[in-house]
């Protein structure tokens, strides 16, 4: 963490490793994202995930989606934090607390 205007560094390694683990455990991380998140928020459209020329998913690069679907995702996280949404409230709270629990 740093103040505005200070030098900072990206930390995308954890996101990349988490994506690899999802790929390994679920067999298809793209489908897992669709089934476990996108379907639960009742997204209007698909999310595009960046892949390289060998088909390797670049989880840390993020995805591209409709603004309305990203808003749905944000609302689902907020609702889940209040124990009214589609995601596990304890997981959401753990993420917001730094993901160390």
Backbone as JSON Lines, residues from 0, in Angstrom:
{"i":0,"aa":"X","n":[0.83,-1.17,0.0],"ca":[0.0,0.0,0.0],"c":[0.88,1.23,0.0]}
{"i":1,"aa":"X","n":[0.44,2.26,-0.69],"ca":[1.23,3.49,-0.73],"c":[0.3,4.69,-0.9]}
{"i":2,"aa":"X","n":[0.86,5.83,-0.67],"ca":[0.11,7.07,-0.83],"c":[0.06,7.46,-2.3]}
{"i":3,"aa":"X","n":[-0.94,8.25,-2.65],"ca":[-1.08,8.73,-4.03],"c":[0.2,9.39,-4.5]}
{"i":4,"aa":"X","n":[0.66,9.02,-5.68],"ca":[1.85,9.6,-6.27],"c":[3.14,8.87,-5.94]}
{"i":5,"aa":"X","n":[3.09,7.94,-4.99],"ca":[4.28,7.17,-4.64],"c":[4.45,5.99,-5.58]}
{"i":6,"aa":"X","n":[5.66,5.48,-5.63],"ca":[5.95,4.32,-6.46],"c":[5.26,3.09,-5.86]}
{"i":7,"aa":"X","n":[4.76,2.22,-6.74],"ca":[4.11,1.01,-6.27],"c":[4.47,-0.15,-7.2]}
{"i":8,"aa":"X","n":[4.18,-1.34,-6.77],"ca":[4.43,-2.51,-7.59],"c":[3.18,-3.37,-7.68]}
{"i":9,"aa":"X","n":[2.98,-3.97,-8.84],"ca":[1.83,-4.86,-9.02],"c":[2.09,-6.17,-8.29]}
{"i":10,"aa":"X","n":[1.05,-6.74,-7.73],"ca":[1.15,-8.03,-7.05],"c":[0.11,-8.96,-7.64]}
{"i":11,"aa":"X","n":[0.41,-9.48,-8.8],"ca":[-0.57,-10.35,-9.45],"c":[-0.24,-11.83,-9.33]}
{"i":12,"aa":"X","n":[0.84,-12.16,-8.66],"ca":[1.24,-13.56,-8.53],"c":[0.17,-14.39,-7.82]}
{"i":13,"aa":"X","n":[-0.39,-13.88,-6.74],"ca":[-1.41,-14.63,-6.01],"c":[-2.63,-14.91,-6.87]}
{"i":14,"aa":"X","n":[-3.05,-13.93,-7.66],"ca":[-4.2,-14.11,-8.55],"c":[-3.9,-15.18,-9.59]}
{"i":15,"aa":"X","n":[-2.7,-15.13,-10.14],"ca":[-2.31,-16.11,-11.16],"c":[-2.28,-17.52,-10.57]}
{"i":16,"aa":"X","n":[-1.72,-17.68,-9.39],"ca":[-1.64,-18.99,-8.75],"c":[-3.03,-19.5,-8.39]}
{"i":17,"aa":"X","n":[-3.89,-18.63,-7.88],"ca":[-5.25,-19.03,-7.57],"c":[-5.96,-19.53,-8.84]}
{"i":18,"aa":"X","n":[-5.78,-18.81,-9.95],"ca":[-6.36,-19.24,-11.22],"c":[-5.85,-20.61,-11.65]}
{"i":19,"aa":"X","n":[-4.56,-20.85,-11.5],"ca":[-4.0,-22.16,-11.85],"c":[-4.61,-23.25,-10.98]}
{"i":20,"aa":"X","n":[-4.77,-22.95,-9.69],"ca":[-5.37,-23.94,-8.78],"c":[-6.81,-24.26,-9.18]}
{"i":21,"aa":"X","n":[-7.56,-23.23,-9.52],"ca":[-8.94,-23.45,-9.96],"c":[-8.95,-24.3,-11.23]}
{"i":22,"aa":"X","n":[-8.05,-23.99,-12.17],"ca":[-7.93,-24.81,-13.38],"c":[-7.65,-26.27,-13.04]}
{"i":23,"aa":"X","n":[-6.74,-26.49,-12.11],"ca":[-6.34,-27.86,-11.74],"c":[-7.46,-28.59,-11.02]}
{"i":24,"aa":"X","n":[-8.09,-27.94,-10.06],"ca":[-9.12,-28.58,-9.25],"c":[-10.41,-28.79,-10.03]}
{"i":25,"aa":"X","n":[-10.83,-27.76,-10.75],"ca":[-12.1,-27.82,-11.47],"c":[-11.96,-28.4,-12.87]}
{"i":26,"aa":"X","n":[-10.74,-28.44,-13.39],"ca":[-10.52,-28.96,-14.73],"c":[-10.65,-27.92,-15.81]}
{"i":27,"aa":"X","n":[-11.42,-26.89,-15.57],"ca":[-11.64,-25.82,-16.54],"c":[-12.02,-24.57,-15.78]}
{"i":28,"aa":"X","n":[-11.04,-23.71,-15.55],"ca":[-11.28,-22.5,-14.78],"c":[-12.29,-21.57,-15.42]}
{"i":29,"aa":"X","n":[-12.29,-21.51,-16.75],"ca":[-13.26,-20.65,-17.44],"c":[-14.69,-21.09,-17.14]}
{"i":30,"aa":"X","n":[-14.91,-22.4,-17.2],"ca":[-16.25,-22.94,-16.92],"c":[-16.61,-22.76,-15.45]}
{"i":31,"aa":"X","n":[-15.62,-22.91,-14.58],"ca":[-15.85,-22.71,-13.15],"c":[-16.27,-21.27,-12.87]}
{"i":32,"aa":"X","n":[-15.59,-20.33,-13.52],"ca":[-15.97,-18.92,-13.37],"c":[-17.4,-18.7,-13.83]}
{"i":33,"aa":"X","n":[-17.74,-19.31,-14.94],"ca":[-19.1,-19.18,-15.47],"c":[-20.13,-19.79,-14.53]}
{"i":34,"aa":"X","n":[-19.87,-21.0,-14.06],"ca":[-20.82,-21.72,-13.21],"c":[-20.9,-21.17,-11.79]}
{"i":35,"aa":"X","n":[-19.73,-20.88,-11.2],"ca":[-19.67,-20.54,-9.78],"c":[-19.86,-19.06,-9.48]}
{"i":36,"aa":"X","n":[-19.67,-18.21,-10.48],"ca":[-19.82,-16.77,-10.24],"c":[-20.81,-16.15,-11.22]}
{"i":37,"aa":"X","n":[-20.51,-16.25,-12.5],"ca":[-21.31,-15.52,-13.5],"c":[-22.77,-15.96,-13.5]}
{"i":38,"aa":"X","n":[-23.03,-17.26,-13.37],"ca":[-24.42,-17.74,-13.34],"c":[-25.13,-17.26,-12.08]}
{"i":39,"aa":"X","n":[-24.42,-17.2,-10.97],"ca":[-25.03,-16.79,-9.7],"c":[-25.45,-15.33,-9.69]}
{"i":40,"aa":"X","n":[-24.77,-14.5,-10.47],"ca":[-25.15,-13.08,-10.5],"c":[-26.13,-12.8,-11.64]}
{"i":41,"aa":"X","n":[-26.5,-13.86,-12.37],"ca":[-27.43,-13.75,-13.49],"c":[-26.95,-12.69,-14.5]}
{"i":42,"aa":"X","n":[-25.7,-12.85,-14.9],"ca":[-25.09,-11.92,-15.85],"c":[-25.84,-11.91,-17.18]}
{"i":43,"aa":"X","n":[-25.87,-10.75,-17.81],"ca":[-26.53,-10.6,-19.1],"c":[-25.68,-11.12,-20.25]}
{"i":44,"aa":"X","n":[-24.37,-11.09,-20.08],"ca":[-23.47,-11.5,-21.15],"c":[-22.31,-12.32,-20.63]}
{"i":45,"aa":"X","n":[-21.49,-12.79,-21.56],"ca":[-20.31,-13.57,-21.19],"c":[-19.2,-12.64,-20.75]}
{"i":46,"aa":"X","n":[-18.22,-13.21,-20.03],"ca":[-17.0,-12.5,-19.69],"c":[-15.9,-13.07,-20.56]}
{"i":47,"aa":"X","n":[-15.09,-12.21,-21.13],"ca":[-13.95,-12.65,-21.93],"c":[-12.71,-12.67,-21.03]}
{"i":48,"aa":"X","n":[-12.01,-13.78,-21.04],"ca":[-10.8,-13.94,-20.24],"c":[-9.61,-13.98,-21.19]}
{"i":49,"aa":"X","n":[-8.56,-13.24,-20.87],"ca":[-7.38,-13.17,-21.72],"c":[-6.62,-14.49,-21.72]}
{"i":50,"aa":"X","n":[-6.25,-14.95,-22.91],"ca":[-5.42,-16.15,-23.08],"c":[-4.28,-15.83,-24.02]}
{"i":51,"aa":"X","n":[-3.16,-16.52,-23.85],"ca":[-2.05,-16.32,-24.77],"c":[-2.22,-17.22,-25.99]}
{"i":52,"aa":"X","n":[-1.24,-17.2,-26.89],"ca":[-1.35,-17.95,-28.13],"c":[-1.29,-19.47,-27.95]}
{"i":53,"aa":"X","n":[-0.97,-19.93,-26.74],"ca":[-0.96,-21.36,-26.45],"c":[-2.2,-21.79,-25.66]}
{"i":54,"aa":"X","n":[-3.12,-20.84,-25.44],"ca":[-4.34,-21.15,-24.72],"c":[-4.23,-21.02,-23.22]}
{"i":55,"aa":"X","n":[-3.1,-20.51,-22.73],"ca":[-2.86,-20.33,-21.3],"c":[-3.67,-19.14,-20.8]}
{"i":56,"aa":"X","n":[-4.47,-19.34,-19.78],"ca":[-5.29,-18.27,-19.23],"c":[-4.44,-17.35,-18.37]}
{"i":57,"aa":"X","n":[-4.51,-16.07,-18.65],"ca":[-3.8,-15.06,-17.87],"c":[-4.77,-14.51,-16.83]}
{"i":58,"aa":"X","n":[-4.93,-15.24,-15.74],"ca":[-5.9,-14.88,-14.71],"c":[-5.65,-13.51,-14.11]}
{"i":59,"aa":"X","n":[-4.39,-13.12,-14.02],"ca":[-4.06,-11.85,-13.39],"c":[-4.4,-10.65,-14.28]}
{"i":60,"aa":"X","n":[-4.58,-10.89,-15.58],"ca":[-4.89,-9.78,-16.5],"c":[-6.35,-9.38,-16.4]}
{"i":61,"aa":"X","n":[-7.15,-10.21,-15.76],"ca":[-8.56,-9.88,-15.58],"c":[-9.4,-10.26,-16.78]}
{"i":62,"aa":"X","n":[-10.61,-9.87,-16.72],"ca":[-11.55,-10.2,-17.78],"c":[-12.25,-8.95,-18.27]}
{"i":63,"aa":"X","n":[-12.91,-9.12,-19.37],"ca":[-13.69,-8.03,-19.95],"c":[-15.16,-8.43,-19.9]}
{"i":64,"aa":"X","n":[-15.99,-7.54,-19.41],"ca":[-17.41,-7.84,-19.27],"c":[-18.2,-6.55,-19.4]}
{"i":65,"aa":"X","n":[-19.48,-6.72,-19.57],"ca":[-20.38,-5.56,-19.62],"c":[-20.33,-4.81,-18.29]}
{"i":66,"aa":"X","n":[-20.46,-3.52,-18.37],"ca":[-20.48,-2.71,-17.16],"c":[-21.63,-3.14,-16.24]}
{"i":67,"aa":"X","n":[-22.78,-3.44,-16.82],"ca":[-23.93,-3.85,-16.01],"c":[-23.64,-5.16,-15.27]}
{"i":68,"aa":"X","n":[-22.89,-6.07,-15.88],"ca":[-22.55,-7.33,-15.22],"c":[-21.51,-7.12,-14.12]}
{"i":69,"aa":"X","n":[-20.59,-6.2,-14.33],"ca":[-19.62,-5.89,-13.27],"c":[-20.34,-5.25,-12.08]}
{"i":70,"aa":"X","n":[-21.34,-4.42,-12.37],"ca":[-22.15,-3.83,-11.3],"c":[-22.92,-4.92,-10.56]}
{"i":71,"aa":"X","n":[-23.46,-5.88,-11.3],"ca":[-24.15,-7.02,-10.67],"c":[-23.2,-7.78,-9.74]}
{"i":72,"aa":"X","n":[-21.97,-7.99,-10.21],"ca":[-20.98,-8.7,-9.39],"c":[-20.71,-7.91,-8.1]}
{"i":73,"aa":"X","n":[-20.48,-6.61,-8.23],"ca":[-20.24,-5.79,-7.04],"c":[-21.4,-5.82,-6.08]}
{"i":74,"aa":"X","n":[-22.62,-5.77,-6.6],"ca":[-23.81,-5.82,-5.75],"c":[-23.92,-7.18,-5.07]}
{"i":75,"aa":"X","n":[-23.57,-8.24,-5.79],"ca":[-23.63,-9.59,-5.2],"c":[-22.63,-9.74,-4.07]}
{"i":76,"aa":"X","n":[-21.44,-9.14,-4.22],"ca":[-20.45,-9.18,-3.14],"c":[-20.97,-8.41,-1.94]}
{"i":77,"aa":"X","n":[-21.52,-7.22,-2.16],"ca":[-22.08,-6.42,-1.07],"c":[-23.22,-7.17,-0.38]}
{"i":78,"aa":"X","n":[-24.12,-7.72,-1.17],"ca":[-25.24,-8.47,-0.6],"c":[-24.75,-9.68,0.19]}
{"i":79,"aa":"X","n":[-23.72,-10.33,-0.32],"ca":[-23.17,-11.51,0.38],"c":[-22.53,-11.1,1.69]}
{"i":80,"aa":"X","n":[-21.9,-9.94,1.73],"ca":[-21.3,-9.43,2.96],"c":[-22.37,-9.26,4.02]}
{"i":81,"aa":"X","n":[-23.56,-8.9,3.58],"ca":[-24.69,-8.72,4.5],"c":[-25.5,-10.01,4.65]}
{"i":82,"aa":"X","n":[-24.93,-11.12,4.17],"ca":[-25.54,-12.45,4.26],"c":[-26.86,-12.55,3.5]}
{"i":83,"aa":"X","n":[-26.98,-11.81,2.38],"ca":[-28.19,-11.84,1.56],"c":[-27.88,-12.19,0.11]}
{"i":84,"aa":"X","n":[-26.62,-12.51,-0.18],"ca":[-26.22,-12.71,-1.56],"c":[-25.86,-14.15,-1.88]}
{"i":85,"aa":"X","n":[-25.38,-14.38,-3.11],"ca":[-25.11,-15.74,-3.58],"c":[-23.79,-16.34,-3.13]}
{"i":86,"aa":"X","n":[-22.92,-15.54,-2.53],"ca":[-21.6,-16.03,-2.13],"c":[-21.54,-16.2,-0.61]}
{"i":87,"aa":"X","n":[-20.64,-17.05,-0.15],"ca":[-20.47,-17.32,1.27],"c":[-19.98,-16.06,1.99]}
{"i":88,"aa":"X","n":[-20.75,-15.62,2.97],"ca":[-20.45,-14.4,3.7],"c":[-19.07,-14.47,4.36]}
{"i":89,"aa":"X","n":[-18.7,-15.61,4.92],"ca":[-17.4,-15.74,5.59],"c":[-16.25,-15.58,4.6]}
{"i":90,"aa":"X","n":[-16.43,-16.08,3.39],"ca":[-15.39,-15.93,2.36],"c":[-15.24,-14.46,2.0]}
{"i":91,"aa":"X","n":[-16.34,-13.77,1.79],"ca":[-16.3,-12.34,1.44],"c":[-15.62,-11.56,2.56]}
{"i":92,"aa":"X","n":[-15.97,-11.82,3.79],"ca":[-15.37,-11.11,4.93],"c":[-13.87,-11.41,5.02]}
{"i":93,"aa":"X","n":[-13.48,-12.65,4.75],"ca":[-12.07,-13.02,4.77],"c":[-11.29,-12.25,3.7]}
{"i":94,"aa":"X","n":[-11.87,-12.14,2.51],"ca":[-11.22,-11.38,1.43],"c":[-11.07,-9.92,1.84]}
{"i":95,"aa":"X","n":[-12.11,-9.34,2.39],"ca":[-12.07,-7.94,2.79],"c":[-11.11,-7.69,3.96]}
{"i":96,"aa":"X","n":[-10.85,-8.73,4.76],"ca":[-9.91,-8.63,5.87],"c":[-8.47,-8.93,5.44]}
{"i":97,"aa":"X","n":[-8.25,-9.03,4.15],"ca":[-6.9,-9.29,3.65],"c":[-6.68,-10.72,3.22]}
{"i":98,"aa":"X","n":[-7.68,-11.57,3.37],"ca":[-7.58,-12.95,2.91],"c":[-6.62,-13.8,3.71]}
{"i":99,"aa":"X","n":[-6.35,-13.44,4.93],"ca":[-5.37,-14.18,5.73],"c":[-5.98,-15.18,6.7]}
{"i":100,"aa":"X","n":[-7.29,-15.44,6.57],"ca":[-7.93,-16.35,7.51],"c":[-8.52,-17.53,6.78]}
